[in-house]
Amino acid sequence: MLTRRSFLRGAAAVSASFNEAGIGAALDSVRFVAGRTAEDAATDEDFWFEIQRAFTVDRTYINLNNGGVSPSPRIVQEAMRRYLDYSNHAPTLTMWQHLEHQIESVRRRLARAYGCSPDEMAITRNASEALEICQLGLDLQPGDEVVTTDQDYPRMLNTWRQRERRDRIVVRKVSFPVPPPGLDDLAERIERAVTPRTRVIHFCHITNLTGQIFPVKRICRFGRERGIEVIVDGAHAFAHFPFTHADLDCDYYGTSLHKWLTAPHGTGFLYVRKSKIKNLWPLMAAEEKQDDDIRKFEEIGTHPAANHNAISEALDFHEGIGPERKAARLRHLFRRWAKRLDGRKGVKILTSYDPQQSCGLATVSVEGIKPGDLAAHLFNKYRIIATPIEHAQFHGLRVTPNVYTTPSEIDRFAEAMEAVIEKGSAE
C-alpha cells in the first residue's frame, strides 16, 4: 500500500540530485497538504522534511540568521552554476548576447509574483541598491524634510545623513515602542511627524531589528494625498509572508531576494510606479532616451547574468511550497521558541505575536545579558548562529529561521537559551 511516508521517501530518492527535472518530484509532496489550511500544513513534519532536504546546509551549525542572507536550495545553486559555466564559454557572446537577454523572462516572473507591470520592475543586487536609487534619485532642496524612523536599516539612515550633509535637507526620525500597541499607533506616529516641509516618508515594511510589520497601504495613501513621496523598504518582506503590490499601493519599493526568497546572493528588485520613473534619477548615468524606462536603474556596468537568471528557480521553489504555507511555518517556528521562553524571569519578547504584525523574524531580550555576549556564547558552545541587536532604546537577540530549519534545531536553541537564563549569564 502506498502511504504518504513511503511516497515521500520514494520522491526523495528520485529527486536526490535536485536537478531541473527533479524539482517537480521534490515538491510533489505538496499534494499531501493540498486542500488543508496553511496552519495545519505548518506542523506536518513529513512535508517539511522534504523541503529541508532540498538544501545543502551544514547541520553542524544551527543557522538562525537567515534574515541577513539565506542559503539557496540545491536547485538554485545548480542553475546558477550552469549559467556561470555557460557564461565562461565566451563571455562577450554567451553572457552578454545570450544569457543577459533572459533577464526579461526573470523580470516578467518577478512582476507577476509582486503584482505589477514588468515595465515597473528593475532587478538590482540588493535592497540597499534599490532603496538608494530612490533616496539619491529624488530631487530635494535645502530645508526639505524626510520623515523616517529610528529603527530603519542603518545603511538607509546613513544615506539620508549624507544628503543632510550634502544637500542640507532635514531628517526627522520617529520612535516607537517594541512591540507597539498596534498598527494604528505606528501610522499615527508617522502622520504626526509630517509638516508642511515634508517631501519624503521612508519606512520599513517589516523592520530588520524586531520584525515589526507596518501598515504600508495606510501610510502610502496618507503620503500620496499630501503630495509626499513614500519609499518602502521591503528588504525582509518579499517571500517572507504573502502580499502583492495591491496590498501596499506604494510608489517605490525595494527588496532583497537572497533573504526569504532564497535566490542567489546579491539579488534584489526595485519597483517604481510607471508615472514616477521619469523623474527618478538612476544611480549610474543612463541615456536621456531611457528616462521613462525602468531598465535605466540597471545601468551598473558589467555584472553576472548567472545571479539574476537563477532567480526564476528560486521563484519556482517558493511558489511550489506555497507562500501561505511558508508564512504559517515561519510563524509556527517563531512561536515554538518564543512561547517557551516568554514569561521567564528577565525575558522579554520584543516582537508581537499578532500575525498582522510579525512573521518569522523576532527578537528576544534577556535582562542583564549583553546581546553580543549572548550571541558569542551560543556560537562558541552550541554552534548556534543568531544576531545581536543593539539599539538606543532596546537590545536583544534576533532569531530568523527559514523553511529548512528543523523543530529540533529550534528546540536546541530554546534549551541553550534556558540554560543561559537559569544561570543568569552568558559566560
N, C-alpha and C positions, 0 to 999 in steps of 0.2 A: 504493500500500500504506500502511495506517495504522500508522505506527511510534509508539513511545512518545513520542518527542520531538515529532513532528508533532501528536499528540493533545494533549500538554501545551500547545503553542503555541495550538492551537485553543481549548482550555479557558480559557486566559488571556485570549484575545481576547473570548470570550463573556462572561467574568465581570469585565471590566475595571472596571466600576463598583462591583463588590462590594456590590451591594445585597442585601437579604434573599434574593431569588430566586436570586442568583448564588453564594451560599455553597456550594451543592451542587456546582456546576460547578467552583468554585475548588478544592475539596478532592477532586474526582473523581480527581485524580492518585493518591489513596491506593490505588486499585485496582492500581496498578503495584508497590506494595510489599506488598500483602496476601499473606499466606502466607509472607513472608520474615521472618527473625529481625529483632528491633529493631536489633541491632548491624549487620546487613547494610544495613538501610534508613538507618542513621545516616550512611552515606557516599554515598548516592545523591543526587548534586547536582542531577539533574533534578527529583527530588521536592522537595528543599528550596528550589530556585529558585522553585517555585510558592508555597511558604509565604512566602518572603521578599517576593514581590510583593504579598502581602496587606497589607503595612504601608506607611505614608506617610512613613517616616523620611527625614531629611535625610542623604544619603550623603556629604556633605562632612565630616561628623563620623563617627568610629568610636565608638559608644556602648558602652562596656564597664562601665557602671554600671546595668544593668537590675535589680540586686538592690535598689537604692534605690527606683526606680519605673520601670516599663517602659512604652513606648508601647503603645497598643492597636491592633489591626488595624483596617482601614477598616470592616469590618462592625460592630464595636463602636462606633466613633465615629459612624457613621451612625445606628445605633439610638439612641444617647444624644441626638443632635441631634433626632431625630424625637420622642422622648419630651419633650425640653425645649421644642421648638416647641409641642407639644400642651399642655404644662403652662401655657404662657403665653397660651393662648386665653382662659381664665377660671379662674385657678388654684384658687380655692376649690371649683370644680366639677371641672375637668379634672385637676388634680393631686391634690387631697385625695380626691375622690369616685371618680374613675375610675382613674388610674394607681396611686395608693397601694395599692389593694387587690391589684394584681398582684404585690406583694411576696410573697404567699403562693405563687404559682407559682415564683418565684425560690427561696423557702425550700425548696420540695419538690425542685427541681433540685439545689441545693447539698447538701441532706441525702442525696439519692441518691448523689451523687458522693463525699461523705465517708463514707457508710455509717452513717447514724444516722436517728433519727426526726425528722420536721420539727418536732416539739414539743421538740426539744433543740437547735435551730439558730436563733441570733439573728444578724441581719445588722447589722453595725457599719460604722464608717467606716474602720477600720484595725485592725491587730493591737494597737497601743498601747491603744486604747479597749477592745478586747475583754479584754486582759490586766488593765488597771487595774480593770475591773469586778470581776475575781476578787481582785486584790490589795487593793483598798479595800473589797470587799464581804464578805470573811470576817471573822468576829468573832475578834479576838485580844486577849489580855490582857498586861499588863506582864510581861516575862520570857519570854514565848513566843518560841520560836526559829523562824527561817526559814532553810533551807539553800538556797543558790543557788550560782552560780559567778561568778568574777571576769571571765568572758568573756560574760556575759549583756548584753542590749541596755542601753545607758546609761539610757534613759528608764525602763525597768523597775527598774533598780537605784536610780534616783532616787526612784521610788515607794516602794520599801522603806525607803530612808533617811528619807523623810518620815514613814513610820509609826514608824520608830525615834524620831524627834524627838517626834512627836505622841502615840504610844501606848506608848513605851518598850519596844518589842519588841527582840529581838536578832537581827541578821542575820549569818549565818556564810557566808563565801564560800569556795568550793572552787577551787583552782588545778589546772591540768592542762597538760602539755606540748603543743606543736603541731609535727607531729601527734602524738597519743598512741600508745602501743604497741598499743592495740586497744580494742574496745567494753567488754570486761570491766574494763579498767583504769578507764574513765570511771565505770562503775556502782559499782565498789568504792570509788572516791574519795568519791562522794556517800554511799554507805552508811556509810562510816567517820565521816562528819561528823555523822550523826544522833545525837542524845542523847535522853534521856527528856523533854526540854523541847521537842523539835522538833514543830511543829504544821503546817508547810508545807514542801514541797520545790518549788522553781521552777527550771526549766532549759529550755534551747532544744532543740527537735527537731533543728535544724541552726543552728549559730552564724552570726551575721552577719559575724564577723571573718575566719574562715578556711574556713567551710563544713563544719565538723566535725559529722557526724551522730551523735546519741546513741542508746543502746539504750533507747528510750522504754518499751516494754512491761515490761522487767525493772524499771526504776526505779518505774514506776507501781504494779506489783504489790507491790514491796517496801514502798512507802509505804502502800498500802491495807491490807496485813497488819498494819501497826502503827498504823492509825487516823490516818495523816498525810494531809493534803490535798496533792495533787500538781497543780501548774499547768504546762502545757506551752506554751511559746512556739513556735508554728509559723509565725512571720512569713515565713520563707523556704522553707517546706517544701511547702505545698499547691500542686499543679500543677507543682512542680519535679521531683519523682520520684514514682512510683506508691506509694500506700498508701491504706488506709481505716482507719476507727476500730478495726476488729477487729485490725489490726496494732499498735495502740497501747494499747488498753484503758485509756484515760485518763478522768478525770472532768471536766477542764477543758482546753479547747484554744482558743487564739486565733490568727488568721492574717490577713494582708493579701491582698487579691485583685488589687491593682494592681501586683504584682510578677510572679510567674511565671504567673498565670492571664491576665495582660494585660487585666484587667477595667478599667472606668472608675476614674480616680484618686479615691481616697477611699472605697474599699470594702473590707470585710473581713467575717469572721464569728467568732462565739463559739459553741463547743459547750459545753454543760453537761449532764452526765448527769441524766436526769429526776429521780432521787431527791435530787439536790443543789440543784435550782433554788430550792426554798422557802427555804432558809437562806442564800442568797447575796443580799446587798443590791444593788440596782441603783445606778448612779452618780447618776442623777436619780430623784427620788421617783416611785413608782408606787402605785396604789391597793392596799389590802390584798387585795382580791379577785383581784389579779393575782399573788399570792405564788407560785403554782405554775406560772405562765405564762411561757414563755421570752421572750415579747414584752415583758415588763416591762423588759428590758435595752435595748430600742429606744426607750424614752421619753426623747427628747432634744429635743423641740420640733419646730418646722418644719424639714424637711430635703428635699432634692430627690429626687423619685421617679425622675427620669431616671437617676441614677447607679446605684441598686440594680436597676432594671429591666433595664438593659443587661448585667447580669452574665450573663443567660441566653445572649446571643450569644457572650460570652467562653467560656462552657462549651461551646457548640456548636463553636467553633473549636478549643479544646483537645482535646475528645473526638474531633473529626474527624481531627486529626493522630494521636492515639493516645498516651496517657501513657507507655507503654513506649518507643515510638519517640522521643518528645520527650526523655526522660531519657537514652536512648542517644546522641542527637545532642548534648546538652549535655555529656555525659562525653567524647564524641569531640572537641568543640571545646576543652575543658579540656586534654586530653592533647596536642592538636595544638600548643599554645603551651608548655605546661609541660615536656613531654619535650624540646622544642627548647632550652629554657633550662636545664633541670636538668643539673647536673654542671659548669656553667661556674664559673669561679673567683668565689667570693664570693656565689654564688646559692644560695638555699635555698627549696624549695617547702614552704610551711607546711601544705599540705593533703595528706591521704593519697590515694593512687591507688586504694585499696581501694574498690570500688563500694558496699560496705555502709557506708562512712564518708564518702562525698563524692558530689557530682554535678557541677553546672555552676559553682558558686561556689568560687573558690580564691584563694589569696594567695601572692605571691612576695616574698621579701626579697632585697635586693641590699646586701651589706656595704659600709658606708661612705657610703651614699647615703640621705638622709632621704626618707621616702615623700612628704612634701609637695612637696619639690623635684622629685622624680621625676614626680609627677602633673602639676605645673605645666609641666615641660619637655615631657612627652608632649602636653599640650594645646596649648601655645604653638607648638611646632614641627610637630606632626603632626595636631593636632585630634583626639587620642585622649582619650576621657573614661574615667578609671579612678579608684578611690577609695583615698586614702591611709589606712592603718591605723596608729594609734599605741596601743600597749598597754604597760603597765609591764614586761611580760616579753618582748615581741617587737614588731616593726614590719614593715610591708610594704605592697605594693600589691595591693588586691583587684580581681579581674577577674571580671565577671559578664556574659557574652554571653547572648543569647536566641535563639529559633528564627529570627529574621530576620537574625542575624549571619552573614556570609559567610566562607568559608575564607580568601579574600583579605584580609579585614579582620583576621582572626586573624593571618595571616602578616605583615601590615604592622605590627601591634603587636609581634610577636616580633622583626622586623627592627629596629624602633626600640629595643626593649629591648637587643638585641645591640649596637647602636651605643653605648648608654649604658654597658653592661658593659665593652665594649672600651676606651672612653675612661676609665672609672673615675669619671665624674662626670656630673651632670645639668645642666651649665652650657652 
